[in-house]
């Protein structure tokens, strides 16, 4: 898996037995050793059905730790840092509830995902509080970015349907 610079893919230890499983989804010292040294101040939880695409969203000054504890998603990050050699490039990874994987997305990236399973729950740890006046986004299917989504006919929110192009926003 090829990740853009500063993105971190996390595979926590999952302890399974006949009762189910246990996983430690965040532990500050362990995550700091992985390079995730931010203070998280808000947790969000979204639920989506198969075929939904949410994105591409961002809020300047906000890092995210994204996980999919139930279901399976194609999770995407786009580098918005104009001084980065990866500016305008994207990475997509599968986050799977069976494996409890996570993706750390630092400040300066847009985020979106497509639901591959019948349903998915997505959790976000955020480094800054949500601010509707600072939130922004661009089209999930912007031809300049050219994300290879695994969904042919996505279900979108009105906001995502009407989103501006990458060049208009960034």
C-alpha positions as CSV (number, residue, x, y, z in Angstrom):
1,X,0.0,0.0,0.0
2,X,1.4,3.4,-1.1
3,X,0.4,6.2,1.2
4,X,0.9,9.9,0.6
5,X,3.5,11.6,2.9
6,X,2.3,12.1,6.5
7,X,-0.7,9.7,6.3
8,X,-0.4,6.9,8.8
9,X,-2.2,3.5,8.4
10,X,-2.8,1.9,11.8
11,X,-3.5,-1.8,12.5
12,X,-4.4,-2.1,16.2
13,X,-4.1,-5.5,17.9
14,X,-7.5,-7.2,17.9
15,X,-8.1,-9.9,20.5
16,X,-10.7,-12.4,19.3
17,X,-12.3,-15.4,21.0
18,X,-15.6,-17.2,21.0
19,X,-17.3,-14.3,22.8
20,X,-16.3,-11.7,20.2
21,X,-13.3,-9.3,20.2
22,X,-11.6,-6.6,22.1
23,X,-9.5,-3.8,20.6
24,X,-7.9,-0.7,22.1
25,X,-8.9,1.9,19.5
26,X,-6.7,4.8,20.9
27,X,-4.0,5.0,23.4
28,X,-2.1,8.4,23.4
29,X,1.5,7.1,24.1
30,X,1.3,4.3,21.6
31,X,-0.1,6.6,18.9
32,X,2.5,9.2,19.6
33,X,5.2,6.6,18.9
34,X,3.5,6.0,15.5
35,X,3.8,9.8,14.8
36,X,0.2,10.7,15.7
37,X,1.0,13.5,18.2
38,X,-2.2,15.6,18.2
39,X,-4.7,16.3,20.9
40,X,-8.1,15.0,19.9
41,X,-11.0,17.2,21.1
42,X,-14.1,15.7,19.4
43,X,-15.4,12.3,18.3
44,X,-17.9,11.9,15.5
45,X,-19.9,8.8,14.3
46,X,-21.5,8.4,10.9
47,X,-23.7,5.6,9.6
48,X,-24.1,5.0,5.9
49,X,-25.6,2.4,3.6
50,X,-23.9,0.6,0.7
51,X,-23.1,2.8,-2.3
52,X,-22.9,6.0,-0.3
53,X,-19.9,8.3,-1.0
54,X,-19.2,11.1,1.5
55,X,-16.6,13.7,0.5
56,X,-14.4,15.3,-0.3
57,X,-14.5,17.3,2.9
58,X,-11.9,19.3,4.9
59,X,-11.6,21.9,7.6
60,X,-8.3,23.8,7.8
61,X,-6.5,23.2,11.1
62,X,-8.1,19.8,11.6
63,X,-6.5,16.3,11.7
64,X,-8.6,13.1,11.8
65,X,-8.1,9.6,13.0
66,X,-10.7,7.6,11.0
67,X,-11.9,4.0,11.7
68,X,-14.7,1.8,10.5
69,X,-15.6,-0.5,13.4
70,X,-18.5,-2.0,11.5
71,X,-18.6,-2.6,7.8
72,X,-16.1,-1.9,5.1
73,X,-15.2,1.4,3.4
74,X,-12.8,2.7,0.7
75,X,-11.3,5.7,2.6
76,X,-9.6,8.5,0.6
77,X,-7.4,11.4,1.5
78,X,-6.3,14.2,-0.9
79,X,-3.2,16.3,-0.2
80,X,-4.2,20.0,-0.1
81,X,-0.8,21.3,1.0
82,X,0.3,23.6,-1.8
83,X,4.0,23.2,-0.7
84,X,3.8,19.4,-0.8
85,X,5.2,17.3,-3.7
86,X,1.9,15.3,-3.3
87,X,-0.4,18.4,-3.7
88,X,-3.6,17.3,-5.5
89,X,-2.7,13.6,-5.2
90,X,-4.9,11.0,-3.5
91,X,-4.5,7.8,-1.5
92,X,-7.3,5.2,-1.0
93,X,-7.3,2.4,1.5
94,X,-9.8,-0.1,2.7
95,X,-10.8,0.2,6.3
96,X,-12.4,-3.0,7.5
97,X,-14.4,-3.5,10.7
98,X,-13.1,-7.1,10.9
99,X,-9.5,-5.8,11.1
100,X,-10.3,-2.6,13.0
101,X,-7.8,-0.6,10.8
102,X,-7.5,3.2,11.0
103,X,-6.2,6.0,8.9
104,X,-4.6,9.1,10.4
105,X,-5.2,12.1,8.2
106,X,-3.2,15.2,9.3
107,X,-4.2,18.8,8.8
108,X,-4.0,19.8,5.1
109,X,-5.9,16.9,3.6
110,X,-9.4,16.4,2.3
111,X,-11.3,13.2,3.3
112,X,-14.0,11.1,1.9
113,X,-15.1,7.5,1.7
114,X,-17.3,5.0,-0.2
115,X,-19.3,2.3,1.6
116,X,-18.5,-1.2,0.2
117,X,-20.5,-3.3,2.7
118,X,-24.3,-3.3,3.2
119,X,-23.8,-0.7,5.9
120,X,-20.9,1.0,7.7
121,X,-20.2,2.9,10.9
122,X,-17.4,5.4,10.6
123,X,-15.7,7.0,13.6
124,X,-13.6,10.1,13.5
125,X,-11.4,11.5,16.2
126,X,-10.9,15.2,15.4
127,X,-8.1,17.6,16.5
128,X,-10.4,20.6,16.4
129,X,-14.0,21.3,17.0
130,X,-16.4,21.3,14.0
131,X,-16.9,24.8,12.7
132,X,-19.5,25.1,9.9
133,X,-17.9,28.4,8.8
134,X,-14.5,26.8,8.3
135,X,-15.8,23.5,6.7
136,X,-15.2,23.1,3.0
137,X,-15.1,20.5,0.3
138,X,-15.0,19.7,-3.4
139,X,-16.5,17.2,-5.8
140,X,-15.8,13.6,-5.1
141,X,-15.5,13.0,-8.9
142,X,-13.4,16.0,-9.8
143,X,-11.5,15.1,-13.0
144,X,-8.4,17.0,-11.9
145,X,-8.0,14.7,-8.9
146,X,-9.4,11.6,-10.7
147,X,-10.1,9.4,-7.7
148,X,-10.8,5.8,-8.7
149,X,-13.9,5.2,-6.7
150,X,-15.2,1.5,-6.5
151,X,-18.8,2.7,-6.8
152,X,-20.4,3.3,-10.2
153,X,-23.7,5.0,-9.1
154,X,-23.1,6.6,-5.8
155,X,-25.7,7.8,-3.3
156,X,-24.8,11.4,-2.4
157,X,-25.9,14.2,-0.1
158,X,-27.3,17.3,-1.7
159,X,-24.2,19.1,-0.5
160,X,-21.9,16.7,-2.2
161,X,-23.9,16.7,-5.4
162,X,-23.6,20.5,-5.6
163,X,-19.9,20.7,-4.5
164,X,-17.6,23.0,-6.4
165,X,-14.5,21.7,-8.3
166,X,-11.1,21.2,-6.7
167,X,-9.7,24.3,-8.5
168,X,-12.5,26.5,-7.4
169,X,-12.1,25.5,-3.7
170,X,-8.3,25.1,-3.4
